[in-house]
Amino acid sequence: MALDEAALETLGLGTMWVRRGASVDQSATTVDEPQQRAPREAVPADAVPARAAGFEPVRATGVGPAERHGREPAVGDFDRAPSAMPDGAHPASTWEAGGVATLDWDALEARVSACERCRLCEKRTKTVFGVGDRAADWMLIGEAPGENEDKQGEPFVGQAGKLLDSMLRALSLARDENVYIANVVKCRPPGNRNPEPDEVARCEPYLQRQVALLKPKLIIALGRVAAQNLLKTDASISSLRGRVHRYEEVPVIVTYHPAYLLRSLPDKAKAWVDLCLAHDTYRQAIAEEQARQ
């Protein structure tokens, strides 16, 4: 299937990504997303030739002690950090074994809508549970709802949402077809600030259960905050991009948040390289699954 040229135009890439022999200029210095976030308002194997964007496959790695100390990890150096838990929580509590970990989709959404586990519930308009195909292979995870998301109860609406939809179309995907979209936290932080660690910890079981129910073959972490919280690291987004990580044993690709890309147009090209890596990783996961059958 041909690439969606209109979507590529929206991404600011145009025909440079579909012209035979095109190459990517990756010499520019990568700039991390700013610390304070701004207000935010099914794939064929031959759909995206990743190498046409200058991508070469990379070895899958995790976030381990080597990366946390600034060196390249060696084979076998991976030790996934345990999930953060709310203060005083215990694995045997209703928060996990007898509670969230046993809920189906509808019960989980109802639990989220009534959640008062942290102070974010005090000023929310609506919880933002997630949207999309509940049998999807692709899962996209952002950081937290913005003002528009809080009003509508749906992740990634407004201009950032339109750009995300264009990014998906460029891969012949759509948010309701083989794609599920969620956030690290389900309520809007006041003033669109970054979520606090305790807020993320208290909301994490909901996301873990979403991943367990969905069983995605690939996760894309959208933005620095999402990536750092998913991977339990304080590494910069520039150091996390371009490699395959893991969350709950699912491959994770890190890229920029669409709201950041609206303010930093040159980094759209880098985001496209990330999407090509995601597509290549997805193809590999499908091939491995078929080989096991």
Summary of the structure (lengths in Angstrom):
residues: 293
radius of gyration: 18.5
end to end distance: 26.2
largest distance: 57.7
contacts: 925
relative contact order: 0.19
helix: 41%
strand: 10%
